[in-house]
Amino acid sequence: MGTQTDRCRLVLNAHPGVAGIDELQAAVDDGYVSSCILYPGAVTEAEFDDYCQHVVPLLQEQDVAVL
């Protein structure tokens, strides 16, 4: 059986309109995500900043790189 270091890992693309905190948490819980690219989509800069303030720590706690 493989270990976590020898399996394929995913890169997520996410923005506030499609991936809320609960969805991102569920996506990274199994350890299959290596990084996540965040972009604002159709929200304002202030809304995107708020989103990032909540999402970035959540992802980094799971050892997911955030761009």
N, C-alpha and C positions, 0 to 999 in steps of 0.2 A: 504494500500500500504506500502511496506517495506521501511525502511530507509537504508542509505548507511552502517550503522554499523551492520545490521542484514542480510546481504546477503553474499553469497559465494564470495571469492576473489581468484584470480589466482596467480600462481607463474610462471614466464616466465623464460625460458632458452634461452639465446641469444649469438650469436657471430657475428663478423663483416661480415662473409660471407652470413648470412641469415637475419640479422636484422640491417638495417641502422637507422639513427636518425629519419627519417620520419616514418618508420614502428613502431619504439618503441613509438614515440609520439602518433601515432594513436592508438596503443594498450593501452596506459595508460590514454588517454583522458576521457574515460567514468568512470574511478575510480574503475574498476573491478580488477585491479592488485595490489597485496599487496607487492610482492617482485620480484626481477629479479636477476637471477644468470648469470653472464657474464663469458664467457670463450673464449680463443683465437681462437679456431678452427684451421685453417691451416695458420694463418697469423704470421708474425714475432712478436717478443716481442715489438719492436718499434711501429709497426702498431697497436697492441693491446693497448699499452699505449695511443696512440693518440685517438683511439676509446673510451677508458674509459674516457679520459679527456673531451670529448664531451657528452658522454651518461650519465655518472653518475650524473652530475648536473641536467640534464633534468629530470631524473627519481626521484631524491630527491626532486625537486620542486613539484612533484606530490604526495609526501609522499609515495614513493615506496622505500622499503629497497633494497639495492644493495649489493650483495655478489660477 
